[in-house]
Amino acid sequence: MDMGDAAAPATGPRRQDQVDPAEPACVPQTPCDPALVVRVSDLVSIEADAPTQGMEPDGWLVVGIPTNFFATASVHLRSGPLLGAPAEVRFTPAGFTWDYGDGASGTSSDGGSSWADQGLLEFSETSTTHVYEKTGTITIGLTVSYSAEYRFAGGEWRAVEGLLAVPASPITAIADRAGTVLVAEACSANPDGPGC
């Protein structure tokens, strides 16, 4: 029997107690740390897309009658440096908050949609409508709260602590009272005409 084979060292994965002390250990709060905590304040180099908002009627509203607001914001990925390492961040809209410009505000878990998309008649109430009581020029603001997840080098997605508030460009609209509108033809002939 050849004893040279029996004395050969075993190969295979190293046990934890066989780790080479010359190899650097993972520094806490770096990408290799499984207990790493990332907060929205750490996302300084990776920004979420700004949402967009719309309203109907577009650019004007009638006092005492519902005005419908809607927003567009979707799940999206962005890449960039996070805590000094390349990362991906996935943003998901979690809430929509409107500042209606008259001292009132409203929140919704989704961005709403147009009356037509909801199969509703114009001036119907929806989860994102608001009724104004005074005339004047109104500036409407929208902020979308995004939750976020991150990953390094295609690894597992991990939650980012907190919500990221991202504003949309404001809308300016004129609030006025309803009045009589002259039309070129009878509403029976053109039910979609102004004033019908």
Backbone as JSON Lines, residues from 0, in Angstrom:
{"i":0,"aa":"M","n":[0.84,-1.19,0.0],"ca":[0.0,0.0,0.0],"c":[0.88,1.23,0.0]}
{"i":1,"aa":"D","n":[0.5,2.18,-0.85],"ca":[1.28,3.42,-0.97],"c":[0.77,4.42,0.04]}
{"i":2,"aa":"M","n":[1.59,4.77,1.04],"ca":[1.17,5.68,2.11],"c":[1.18,7.14,1.67]}
{"i":3,"aa":"G","n":[1.76,7.41,0.49],"ca":[1.8,8.8,0.01],"c":[0.4,9.34,-0.22]}
{"i":4,"aa":"D","n":[-0.52,8.48,-0.71],"ca":[-1.89,8.92,-0.97],"c":[-2.64,9.21,0.32]}
{"i":5,"aa":"A","n":[-2.41,8.43,1.35],"ca":[-3.13,8.6,2.6],"c":[-2.74,9.88,3.31]}
{"i":6,"aa":"A","n":[-1.53,10.36,3.08],"ca":[-1.07,11.55,3.76],"c":[-1.47,12.84,3.04]}
{"i":7,"aa":"A","n":[-2.09,12.73,1.86],"ca":[-2.47,13.93,1.1],"c":[-3.53,14.71,1.87]}
{"i":8,"aa":"P","n":[-3.43,16.03,1.9],"ca":[-4.41,16.82,2.65],"c":[-5.79,16.74,2.0]}
{"i":9,"aa":"A","n":[-6.81,16.77,2.82],"ca":[-8.19,16.74,2.32],"c":[-8.51,18.06,1.64]}
{"i":10,"aa":"T","n":[-9.32,17.99,0.58],"ca":[-9.74,19.21,-0.11],"c":[-11.24,19.38,0.07]}
{"i":11,"aa":"G","n":[-11.74,20.55,-0.23],"ca":[-13.17,20.84,-0.1],"c":[-13.37,22.16,0.61]}
{"i":12,"aa":"P","n":[-14.61,22.49,0.91],"ca":[-14.88,23.79,1.54],"c":[-14.25,23.87,2.92]}
{"i":13,"aa":"R","n":[-13.78,25.06,3.25],"ca":[-13.18,25.28,4.57],"c":[-14.25,25.51,5.6]}
{"i":14,"aa":"R","n":[-14.03,24.98,6.78],"ca":[-14.93,25.25,7.89],"c":[-14.64,26.66,8.41]}
{"i":15,"aa":"Q","n":[-15.58,27.18,9.21],"ca":[-15.43,28.53,9.76],"c":[-14.12,28.68,10.53]}
{"i":16,"aa":"D","n":[-13.71,27.6,11.25],"ca":[-12.49,27.7,12.05],"c":[-11.23,27.55,11.21]}
{"i":17,"aa":"Q","n":[-11.4,27.32,9.87],"ca":[-10.25,27.19,8.99],"c":[-10.03,28.44,8.13]}
{"i":18,"aa":"V","n":[-10.8,29.51,8.38],"ca":[-10.67,30.74,7.59],"c":[-9.27,31.31,7.79]}
{"i":19,"aa":"D","n":[-8.67,31.7,6.69],"ca":[-7.33,32.27,6.71],"c":[-7.37,33.6,7.45]}
{"i":20,"aa":"P","n":[-6.62,33.75,8.54],"ca":[-6.64,35.03,9.28],"c":[-6.11,36.19,8.47]}
{"i":21,"aa":"A","n":[-5.42,35.9,7.37],"ca":[-4.9,36.99,6.54],"c":[-6.01,37.62,5.7]}
{"i":22,"aa":"E","n":[-7.16,36.9,5.5],"ca":[-8.27,37.45,4.72],"c":[-8.96,38.53,5.55]}
{"i":23,"aa":"P","n":[-9.3,39.66,4.94],"ca":[-9.96,40.73,5.71],"c":[-11.38,40.34,6.11]}
{"i":24,"aa":"A","n":[-11.77,40.71,7.3],"ca":[-13.13,40.46,7.78],"c":[-14.06,41.55,7.24]}
{"i":25,"aa":"C","n":[-15.34,41.26,7.22],"ca":[-16.32,42.25,6.76],"c":[-16.43,43.37,7.79]}
{"i":26,"aa":"V","n":[-16.3,44.58,7.32],"ca":[-16.42,45.74,8.21],"c":[-17.92,46.01,8.42]}
{"i":27,"aa":"P","n":[-18.35,46.19,9.68],"ca":[-19.77,46.49,9.93],"c":[-20.23,47.73,9.16]}
{"i":28,"aa":"Q","n":[-21.52,47.7,8.77],"ca":[-22.17,48.79,8.04],"c":[-21.54,49.06,6.66]}
{"i":29,"aa":"T","n":[-21.05,47.98,6.03],"ca":[-20.58,48.04,4.64],"c":[-21.4,47.02,3.86]}
{"i":30,"aa":"P","n":[-21.33,47.03,2.52],"ca":[-22.18,46.13,1.72],"c":[-22.09,44.65,2.08]}
{"i":31,"aa":"C","n":[-20.96,44.16,2.59],"ca":[-20.87,42.74,2.91],"c":[-21.53,42.39,4.25]}
{"i":32,"aa":"D","n":[-21.92,43.38,5.03],"ca":[-22.49,43.16,6.36],"c":[-23.95,42.74,6.23]}
{"i":33,"aa":"P","n":[-24.31,41.5,6.67],"ca":[-25.71,41.06,6.57],"c":[-26.65,41.86,7.47]}
{"i":34,"aa":"A","n":[-26.1,42.55,8.45],"ca":[-26.93,43.37,9.35],"c":[-26.96,44.84,8.93]}
{"i":35,"aa":"L","n":[-26.49,45.14,7.73],"ca":[-26.44,46.53,7.25],"c":[-27.84,47.16,7.27]}
{"i":36,"aa":"V","n":[-27.94,48.36,7.79],"ca":[-29.19,49.12,7.81],"c":[-29.02,50.31,6.85]}
{"i":37,"aa":"V","n":[-29.9,50.38,5.84],"ca":[-29.89,51.49,4.89],"c":[-31.16,52.29,5.1]}
{"i":38,"aa":"R","n":[-31.01,53.6,5.22],"ca":[-32.15,54.5,5.43],"c":[-32.33,55.37,4.18]}
{"i":39,"aa":"V","n":[-33.51,55.97,4.04],"ca":[-33.75,56.82,2.87],"c":[-32.74,57.96,2.8]}
{"i":40,"aa":"S","n":[-32.24,58.4,3.94],"ca":[-31.23,59.48,3.94],"c":[-29.92,59.04,3.32]}
{"i":41,"aa":"D","n":[-29.7,57.72,3.17],"ca":[-28.49,57.2,2.53],"c":[-28.59,57.23,1.01]}
{"i":42,"aa":"L","n":[-29.77,57.48,0.47],"ca":[-29.99,57.43,-0.98],"c":[-29.67,58.76,-1.65]}
{"i":43,"aa":"V","n":[-28.64,59.43,-1.2],"ca":[-28.33,60.77,-1.72],"c":[-27.91,60.74,-3.19]}
{"i":44,"aa":"S","n":[-27.34,59.65,-3.66],"ca":[-26.86,59.58,-5.04],"c":[-27.82,58.84,-5.96]}
{"i":45,"aa":"I","n":[-28.91,58.32,-5.42],"ca":[-29.87,57.57,-6.22],"c":[-31.24,58.18,-5.98]}
{"i":46,"aa":"E","n":[-31.78,58.84,-6.99],"ca":[-33.04,59.56,-6.84],"c":[-34.19,58.82,-7.5]}
{"i":47,"aa":"A","n":[-35.36,58.92,-6.91],"ca":[-36.59,58.37,-7.5],"c":[-37.1,59.32,-8.57]}
{"i":48,"aa":"D","n":[-37.83,58.77,-9.52],"ca":[-38.46,59.6,-10.56],"c":[-39.51,60.5,-9.93]}
{"i":49,"aa":"A","n":[-39.59,61.72,-10.43],"ca":[-40.64,62.63,-9.97],"c":[-41.98,62.18,-10.56]}
{"i":50,"aa":"P","n":[-43.04,62.18,-9.77],"ca":[-44.36,61.83,-10.31],"c":[-44.91,62.97,-11.16]}
{"i":51,"aa":"T","n":[-45.96,62.68,-11.89],"ca":[-46.67,63.72,-12.63],"c":[-48.1,63.76,-12.11]}
{"i":52,"aa":"Q","n":[-48.74,64.91,-12.25],"ca":[-50.14,65.01,-11.84],"c":[-50.96,65.7,-12.91]}
{"i":53,"aa":"G","n":[-52.24,65.41,-12.87],"ca":[-53.18,66.04,-13.79],"c":[-54.48,66.31,-13.08]}
{"i":54,"aa":"M","n":[-55.35,67.04,-13.72],"ca":[-56.66,67.35,-13.15],"c":[-57.67,67.47,-14.27]}
{"i":55,"aa":"E","n":[-58.93,67.3,-13.9],"ca":[-60.01,67.57,-14.84],"c":[-61.19,68.17,-14.1]}
{"i":56,"aa":"P","n":[-61.74,69.23,-14.73],"ca":[-61.31,69.86,-15.97],"c":[-59.86,70.34,-15.88]}
{"i":57,"aa":"D","n":[-59.22,70.44,-17.03],"ca":[-57.8,70.75,-17.1],"c":[-57.56,72.26,-16.99]}
{"i":58,"aa":"G","n":[-56.97,72.69,-15.87],"ca":[-56.59,74.09,-15.71],"c":[-57.68,75.01,-15.17]}
{"i":59,"aa":"W","n":[-58.85,74.48,-14.96],"ca":[-59.91,75.3,-14.38],"c":[-60.82,74.4,-13.55]}
{"i":60,"aa":"L","n":[-61.61,75.0,-12.71],"ca":[-62.52,74.22,-11.88],"c":[-63.73,75.06,-11.54]}
{"i":61,"aa":"V","n":[-64.81,74.37,-11.21],"ca":[-66.07,75.05,-10.9],"c":[-66.31,74.96,-9.39]}
{"i":62,"aa":"V","n":[-66.52,76.12,-8.78],"ca":[-66.78,76.17,-7.34],"c":[-68.04,75.36,-7.02]}
{"i":63,"aa":"G","n":[-67.95,74.52,-5.99],"ca":[-69.09,73.73,-5.55],"c":[-69.28,72.41,-6.26]}
{"i":64,"aa":"I","n":[-68.43,72.12,-7.24],"ca":[-68.55,70.88,-8.03],"c":[-67.21,70.14,-7.96]}
{"i":65,"aa":"P","n":[-67.22,68.79,-7.86],"ca":[-65.96,68.05,-7.73],"c":[-64.98,68.28,-8.88]}
{"i":66,"aa":"T","n":[-63.73,68.47,-8.52],"ca":[-62.6,68.51,-9.46],"c":[-61.83,67.21,-9.24]}
{"i":67,"aa":"N","n":[-61.49,66.53,-10.32],"ca":[-60.82,65.23,-10.21],"c":[-59.31,65.39,-10.4]}
{"i":68,"aa":"F","n":[-58.54,64.82,-9.49],"ca":[-57.08,64.84,-9.58],"c":[-56.57,63.42,-9.76]}
{"i":69,"aa":"F","n":[-55.47,63.29,-10.49],"ca":[-54.86,61.97,-10.69],"c":[-53.37,62.14,-10.86]}
{"i":70,"aa":"A","n":[-52.64,61.08,-10.61],"ca":[-51.18,61.13,-10.65],"c":[-50.62,59.89,-11.3]}
{"i":71,"aa":"T","n":[-49.42,60.03,-11.85],"ca":[-48.72,58.9,-12.43],"c":[-47.4,58.7,-11.69]}
{"i":72,"aa":"A","n":[-47.26,57.53,-11.11],"ca":[-46.01,57.14,-10.44],"c":[-46.0,55.61,-10.47]}
{"i":73,"aa":"S","n":[-44.87,55.02,-10.8],"ca":[-44.83,53.57,-10.95],"c":[-43.57,53.0,-10.3]}
{"i":74,"aa":"V","n":[-43.54,51.69,-10.17],"ca":[-42.36,50.99,-9.68],"c":[-41.24,51.18,-10.7]}
{"i":75,"aa":"H","n":[-40.05,51.55,-10.24],"ca":[-38.93,51.71,-11.17],"c":[-37.61,51.46,-10.46]}
{"i":76,"aa":"L","n":[-36.59,51.1,-11.28],"ca":[-35.25,50.82,-10.78],"c":[-34.31,51.95,-11.12]}
{"i":77,"aa":"R","n":[-33.4,52.25,-10.22],"ca":[-32.32,53.2,-10.47],"c":[-31.03,52.6,-9.93]}
{"i":78,"aa":"S","n":[-29.91,52.95,-10.56],"ca":[-28.6,52.45,-10.14],"c":[-27.7,53.62,-9.77]}
{"i":79,"aa":"G","n":[-26.75,53.34,-8.89],"ca":[-25.8,54.37,-8.49],"c":[-25.02,53.92,-7.27]}
{"i":80,"aa":"P","n":[-24.15,54.79,-6.78],"ca":[-23.38,54.44,-5.58],"c":[-24.23,54.54,-4.31]}
{"i":81,"aa":"L","n":[-24.1,53.52,-3.48],"ca":[-24.79,53.49,-2.2],"c":[-23.78,53.05,-1.15]}
{"i":82,"aa":"L","n":[-23.49,53.93,-0.21],"ca":[-22.49,53.66,0.83],"c":[-21.16,53.23,0.22]}
{"i":83,"aa":"G","n":[-20.81,53.87,-0.9],"ca":[-19.52,53.65,-1.53],"c":[-19.44,52.45,-2.44]}
{"i":84,"aa":"A","n":[-20.55,51.77,-2.7],"ca":[-20.53,50.59,-3.57],"c":[-21.65,50.71,-4.61]}
{"i":85,"aa":"P","n":[-21.46,50.13,-5.81],"ca":[-22.51,50.17,-6.83],"c":[-23.73,49.38,-6.34]}
{"i":86,"aa":"A","n":[-24.9,49.93,-6.55],"ca":[-26.12,49.3,-6.07],"c":[-27.28,49.59,-7.01]}
{"i":87,"aa":"E","n":[-28.34,48.8,-6.86],"ca":[-29.62,49.06,-7.51],"c":[-30.62,49.37,-6.42]}
{"i":88,"aa":"V","n":[-31.54,50.29,-6.72],"ca":[-32.61,50.63,-5.78],"c":[-33.93,50.53,-6.55]}
{"i":89,"aa":"R","n":[-34.89,49.86,-5.93],"ca":[-36.22,49.73,-6.52],"c":[-37.19,50.6,-5.71]}
{"i":90,"aa":"F","n":[-37.83,51.56,-6.39],"ca":[-38.77,52.47,-5.75],"c":[-40.21,52.04,-6.07]}
{"i":91,"aa":"T","n":[-41.07,52.03,-5.05],"ca":[-42.47,51.63,-5.22],"c":[-43.36,52.7,-4.6]}
{"i":92,"aa":"P","n":[-44.31,53.28,-5.38],"ca":[-45.2,54.29,-4.8],"c":[-46.03,53.68,-3.67]}
{"i":93,"aa":"A","n":[-46.06,54.36,-2.53],"ca":[-46.76,53.85,-1.35],"c":[-47.91,54.75,-0.92]}
{"i":94,"aa":"G","n":[-47.94,55.99,-1.38],"ca":[-49.02,56.9,-0.99],"c":[-48.93,58.21,-1.76]}
{"i":95,"aa":"F","n":[-50.08,58.84,-1.94],"ca":[-50.19,60.08,-2.7],"c":[-50.86,61.12,-1.81]}
{"i":96,"aa":"T","n":[-50.24,62.3,-1.69],"ca":[-50.81,63.37,-0.86],"c":[-50.94,64.64,-1.7]}
{"i":97,"aa":"W","n":[-52.16,65.15,-1.8],"ca":[-52.4,66.39,-2.52],"c":[-52.56,67.54,-1.55]}
{"i":98,"aa":"D","n":[-51.95,68.67,-1.9],"ca":[-52.21,69.95,-1.23],"c":[-53.09,70.71,-2.23]}
{"i":99,"aa":"Y","n":[-54.37,70.84,-1.89],"ca":[-55.33,71.39,-2.86],"c":[-55.23,72.89,-3.03]}
{"i":100,"aa":"G","n":[-54.4,73.55,-2.26],"ca":[-54.17,74.97,-2.45],"c":[-55.18,75.88,-1.8]}
{"i":101,"aa":"D","n":[-56.16,75.3,-1.11],"ca":[-57.17,76.12,-0.41],"c":[-57.16,75.84,1.08]}
{"i":102,"aa":"G","n":[-56.06,75.26,1.57],"ca":[-55.96,74.91,2.98],"c":[-56.32,73.47,3.28]}
{"i":103,"aa":"A","n":[-56.88,72.77,2.3],"ca":[-57.25,71.37,2.48],"c":[-56.22,70.47,1.8]}
{"i":104,"aa":"S","n":[-56.19,69.22,2.24],"ca":[-55.31,68.24,1.63],"c":[-56.04,66.91,1.57]}
{"i":105,"aa":"G","n":[-55.53,66.0,0.78],"ca":[-56.13,64.68,0.66],"c":[-55.07,63.64,0.39]}
{"i":106,"aa":"T","n":[-55.31,62.42,0.84],"ca":[-54.37,61.33,0.62],"c":[-55.08,60.16,-0.05]}
{"i":107,"aa":"S","n":[-54.29,59.38,-0.77],"ca":[-54.83,58.22,-1.45],"c":[-53.73,57.16,-1.53]}
{"i":108,"aa":"S","n":[-54.12,55.9,-1.51],"ca":[-53.14,54.83,-1.65],"c":[-52.74,54.61,-3.1]}
{"i":109,"aa":"D","n":[-53.53,55.16,-4.02],"ca":[-53.16,55.09,-5.44],"c":[-53.31,56.48,-6.06]}
{"i":110,"aa":"G","n":[-52.9,56.6,-7.3],"ca":[-52.89,57.91,-7.94],"c":[-54.19,58.34,-8.57]}
{"i":111,"aa":"G","n":[-55.24,57.51,-8.45],"ca":[-56.49,57.86,-9.1],"c":[-56.38,57.77,-10.61]}
{"i":112,"aa":"S","n":[-57.42,58.18,-11.31],"ca":[-57.42,58.18,-12.77],"c":[-58.53,59.09,-13.27]}
{"i":113,"aa":"S","n":[-58.58,59.27,-14.57],"ca":[-59.57,60.18,-15.16],"c":[-60.97,59.61,-14.98]}
{"i":114,"aa":"W","n":[-61.96,60.49,-15.11],"ca":[-63.34,60.03,-15.04],"c":[-63.61,59.0,-16.13]}
{"i":115,"aa":"A","n":[-63.11,59.24,-17.34],"ca":[-63.35,58.31,-18.45],"c":[-62.76,56.93,-18.14]}
{"i":116,"aa":"D","n":[-61.54,56.91,-17.6],"ca":[-60.9,55.63,-17.28],"c":[-61.66,54.87,-16.2]}
{"i":117,"aa":"Q","n":[-62.39,55.61,-15.35],"ca":[-63.19,54.97,-14.3],"c":[-64.62,54.68,-14.74]}
{"i":118,"aa":"G","n":[-64.93,55.08,-15.99],"ca":[-66.28,54.85,-16.5],"c":[-67.32,55.74,-15.84]}
{"i":119,"aa":"L","n":[-66.89,56.94,-15.4],"ca":[-67.78,57.86,-14.69],"c":[-68.1,59.08,-15.54]}
{"i":120,"aa":"L","n":[-69.22,59.71,-15.23],"ca":[-69.57,60.98,-15.87],"c":[-68.68,62.08,-15.31]}
{"i":121,"aa":"E","n":[-68.47,63.13,-16.09],"ca":[-67.71,64.28,-15.6],"c":[-68.35,64.83,-14.33]}
{"i":122,"aa":"F","n":[-67.51,65.33,-13.44],"ca":[-67.91,65.94,-12.17],"c":[-68.45,64.93,-11.15]}
{"i":123,"aa":"S","n":[-68.19,63.63,-11.4],"ca":[-68.53,62.61,-10.4],"c":[-67.51,62.66,-9.27]}
{"i":124,"aa":"E","n":[-67.93,62.24,-8.09],"ca":[-66.98,62.14,-6.97],"c":[-66.16,60.87,-7.11]}
{"i":125,"aa":"T","n":[-64.86,60.98,-6.8],"ca":[-63.96,59.83,-6.79],"c":[-63.13,59.91,-5.5]}
{"i":126,"aa":"S","n":[-62.24,58.95,-5.33],"ca":[-61.39,58.97,-4.13],"c":[-60.36,60.11,-4.17]}
{"i":127,"aa":"T","n":[-60.21,60.75,-5.32],"ca":[-59.22,61.83,-5.44],"c":[-59.84,63.16,-5.88]}
{"i":128,"aa":"T","n":[-61.16,63.31,-5.77],"ca":[-61.78,64.6,-6.11],"c":[-61.76,65.53,-4.9]}
{"i":129,"aa":"H","n":[-61.89,66.81,-5.21],"ca":[-61.97,67.83,-4.16],"c":[-62.96,68.9,-4.63]}
{"i":130,"aa":"V","n":[-63.74,69.44,-3.7],"ca":[-64.71,70.49,-4.02],"c":[-64.18,71.8,-3.45]}
{"i":131,"aa":"Y","n":[-64.04,72.8,-4.31],"ca":[-63.58,74.13,-3.89],"c":[-64.78,75.01,-3.57]}
{"i":132,"aa":"E","n":[-64.6,75.89,-2.59],"ca":[-65.69,76.76,-2.14],"c":[-65.5,78.22,-2.52]}
{"i":133,"aa":"K","n":[-64.29,78.6,-2.98],"ca":[-64.01,80.0,-3.3],"c":[-63.4,80.12,-4.69]}
{"i":134,"aa":"T","n":[-63.62,81.27,-5.3],"ca":[-63.01,81.56,-6.6],"c":[-61.58,82.04,-6.41]}
{"i":135,"aa":"G","n":[-60.82,82.04,-7.49],"ca":[-59.45,82.56,-7.43],"c":[-58.48,81.66,-8.18]}
{"i":136,"aa":"T","n":[-57.22,82.01,-8.09],"ca":[-56.16,81.21,-8.7],"c":[-55.63,80.24,-7.65]}
{"i":137,"aa":"I","n":[-55.61,78.98,-7.99],"ca":[-55.26,77.91,-7.05],"c":[-53.99,77.22,-7.55]}
{"i":138,"aa":"T","n":[-53.08,76.92,-6.63],"ca":[-51.9,76.11,-6.95],"c":[-52.01,74.79,-6.2]}
{"i":139,"aa":"I","n":[-52.01,73.7,-6.96],"ca":[-52.2,72.36,-6.39],"c":[-50.87,71.62,-6.39]}
{"i":140,"aa":"G","n":[-50.5,71.1,-5.23],"ca":[-49.26,70.35,-5.1],"c":[-49.54,68.88,-4.87]}
{"i":141,"aa":"L","n":[-48.59,68.05,-5.25],"ca":[-48.68,66.6,-5.04],"c":[-47.34,66.1,-4.55]}
{"i":142,"aa":"T","n":[-47.36,65.23,-3.55],"ca":[-46.16,64.54,-3.09],"c":[-46.45,63.05,-3.06]}
{"i":143,"aa":"V","n":[-45.56,62.27,-3.66],"ca":[-45.69,60.81,-3.62],"c":[-44.66,60.26,-2.64]}
{"i":144,"aa":"S","n":[-45.11,59.37,-1.77],"ca":[-44.21,58.68,-0.85],"c":[-43.82,57.35,-1.47]}
{"i":145,"aa":"Y","n":[-42.51,57.14,-1.62],"ca":[-42.01,55.88,-2.17],"c":[-41.38,55.04,-1.06]}
{"i":146,"aa":"S","n":[-41.68,53.74,-1.06],"ca":[-40.87,52.81,-0.29],"c":[-39.73,52.37,-1.22]}
{"i":147,"aa":"A","n":[-38.65,51.86,-0.64],"ca":[-37.5,51.5,-1.46],"c":[-36.87,50.21,-0.96]}
{"i":148,"aa":"E","n":[-36.25,49.5,-1.89],"ca":[-35.45,48.31,-1.59],"c":[-34.13,48.47,-2.32]}
{"i":149,"aa":"Y","n":[-33.08,47.84,-1.82],"ca":[-31.76,47.95,-2.45],"c":[-31.12,46.57,-2.56]}
{"i":150,"aa":"R","n":[-30.15,46.48,-3.46],"ca":[-29.32,45.27,-3.53],"c":[-27.97,45.63,-4.12]}
{"i":151,"aa":"F","n":[-26.97,44.86,-3.71],"ca":[-25.61,45.0,-4.23],"c":[-25.31,43.79,-5.1]}
{"i":152,"aa":"A","n":[-24.69,44.01,-6.26],"ca":[-24.18,42.96,-7.15],"c":[-25.23,41.88,-7.44]}
{"i":153,"aa":"G","n":[-26.45,42.28,-7.69],"ca":[-27.5,41.33,-8.04],"c":[-27.94,40.43,-6.91]}
{"i":154,"aa":"G","n":[-27.62,40.79,-5.68],"ca":[-28.0,39.98,-4.52],"c":[-29.47,40.11,-4.18]}
{"i":155,"aa":"E","n":[-29.8,39.7,-2.96],"ca":[-31.18,39.78,-2.49],"c":[-31.62,41.22,-2.29]}
{"i":156,"aa":"W","n":[-32.91,41.47,-2.58],"ca":[-33.48,42.79,-2.29],"c":[-33.68,42.91,-0.79]}
{"i":157,"aa":"R","n":[-33.29,44.06,-0.24],"ca":[-33.45,44.34,1.19],"c":[-34.13,45.69,1.35]}
{"i":158,"aa":"A","n":[-34.96,45.81,2.38],"ca":[-35.76,47.02,2.57],"c":[-34.9,48.19,3.03]}
{"i":159,"aa":"V","n":[-35.24,49.37,2.53],"ca":[-34.66,50.62,3.0],"c":[-35.6,51.16,4.07]}
{"i":160,"aa":"E","n":[-35.06,51.61,5.19],"ca":[-35.9,52.15,6.26],"c":[-36.45,53.52,5.89]}
{"i":161,"aa":"G","n":[-37.75,53.71,6.13],"ca":[-38.38,55.01,5.91],"c":[-39.02,55.13,4.53]}
{"i":162,"aa":"L","n":[-39.7,56.23,4.31],"ca":[-40.33,56.55,3.03],"c":[-39.67,57.79,2.46]}
{"i":163,"aa":"L","n":[-39.56,57.82,1.14],"ca":[-38.96,58.96,0.44],"c":[-40.08,59.8,-0.16]}
{"i":164,"aa":"A","n":[-40.17,61.07,0.22],"ca":[-41.21,61.97,-0.29],"c":[-40.68,62.71,-1.51]}
{"i":165,"aa":"V","n":[-41.37,62.55,-2.65],"ca":[-40.94,63.17,-3.91],"c":[-42.07,64.04,-4.45]}
{"i":166,"aa":"P","n":[-41.83,65.35,-4.61],"ca":[-42.91,66.24,-5.11],"c":[-43.02,66.2,-6.63]}
{"i":167,"aa":"A","n":[-44.23,66.46,-7.09],"ca":[-44.48,66.65,-8.53],"c":[-44.47,68.14,-8.81]}
{"i":168,"aa":"S","n":[-44.39,68.5,-10.08],"ca":[-44.52,69.91,-10.45],"c":[-45.94,70.36,-10.12]}
{"i":169,"aa":"P","n":[-46.11,71.54,-9.51],"ca":[-47.45,72.0,-9.14],"c":[-48.29,72.36,-10.37]}
{"i":170,"aa":"I","n":[-49.59,72.36,-10.17],"ca":[-50.55,72.77,-11.2],"c":[-51.19,74.07,-10.73]}
{"i":171,"aa":"T","n":[-51.34,75.03,-11.65],"ca":[-52.07,76.26,-11.36],"c":[-53.4,76.22,-12.12]}
{"i":172,"aa":"A","n":[-54.49,76.52,-11.42],"ca":[-55.82,76.46,-12.04],"c":[-56.64,77.66,-11.59]}
{"i":173,"aa":"I","n":[-57.66,77.98,-12.36],"ca":[-58.58,79.07,-12.06],"c":[-59.89,78.48,-11.53]}
{"i":174,"aa":"A","n":[-60.29,78.93,-10.36],"ca":[-61.57,78.51,-9.78],"c":[-62.6,79.61,-10.02]}
{"i":175,"aa":"D","n":[-63.74,79.22,-10.59],"ca":[-64.79,80.2,-10.87],"c":[-66.15,79.54,-10.67]}
{"i":176,"aa":"R","n":[-67.18,80.38,-10.67],"ca":[-68.54,79.87,-10.52],"c":[-69.1,79.5,-11.89]}
{"i":177,"aa":"A","n":[-70.01,78.54,-11.91],"ca":[-70.62,78.11,-13.17],"c":[-71.56,79.19,-13.67]}
{"i":178,"aa":"G","n":[-71.61,79.34,-14.99],"ca":[-72.53,80.3,-15.61],"c":[-73.1,79.7,-16.87]}
{"i":179,"aa":"T","n":[-73.94,80.43,-17.54],"ca":[-74.53,79.96,-18.77],"c":[-73.49,80.0,-19.89]}
{"i":180,"aa":"V","n":[-73.45,78.96,-20.67],"ca":[-72.51,78.88,-21.79],"c":[-73.31,78.79,-23.07]}
{"i":181,"aa":"L","n":[-73.02,79.66,-24.04],"ca":[-73.68,79.59,-25.34],"c":[-73.01,78.5,-26.16]}
{"i":182,"aa":"V","n":[-73.82,77.71,-26.85],"ca":[-73.29,76.63,-27.68],"c":[-73.75,76.84,-29.11]}
{"i":183,"aa":"A","n":[-73.0,76.28,-30.04],"ca":[-73.29,76.47,-31.45],"c":[-74.46,75.62,-31.92]}
{"i":184,"aa":"E","n":[-74.76,74.54,-31.2],"ca":[-75.86,73.67,-31.59],"c":[-76.49,73.08,-30.35]}
{"i":185,"aa":"A","n":[-77.66,72.5,-30.48],"ca":[-78.38,71.94,-29.34],"c":[-77.6,70.78,-28.75]}
{"i":186,"aa":"C","n":[-77.74,70.61,-27.43],"ca":[-77.04,69.5,-26.77],"c":[-77.53,68.14,-27.26]}
{"i":187,"aa":"S","n":[-78.75,68.07,-27.75],"ca":[-79.24,66.79,-28.29],"c":[-78.46,66.39,-29.54]}
{"i":188,"aa":"A","n":[-78.01,67.39,-30.32],"ca":[-77.22,67.11,-31.52],"c":[-75.76,66.87,-31.2]}
{"i":189,"aa":"N","n":[-75.25,67.55,-30.15],"ca":[-73.84,67.4,-29.76],"c":[-73.75,67.32,-28.23]}
{"i":190,"aa":"P","n":[-74.03,66.13,-27.68],"ca":[-74.06,66.01,-26.22],"c":[-72.71,66.23,-25.55]}
{"i":191,"aa":"D","n":[-71.6,66.17,-26.32],"ca":[-70.27,66.4,-25.75],"c":[-69.82,67.84,-25.88]}
{"i":192,"aa":"G","n":[-70.68,68.72,-26.41],"ca":[-70.3,70.11,-26.6],"c":[-70.22,70.87,-25.28]}
{"i":193,"aa":"P","n":[-69.58,72.05,-25.3],"ca":[-69.47,72.86,-24.07],"c":[-70.84,73.2,-23.53]}
{"i":194,"aa":"G","n":[-71.01,73.1,-22.24],"ca":[-72.25,73.46,-21.6],"c":[-73.3,72.36,-21.59]}
{"i":195,"aa":"C","n":[-72.99,71.19,-22.23],"ca":[-73.97,70.09,-22.29],"c":[-73.74,69.11,-21.16]}
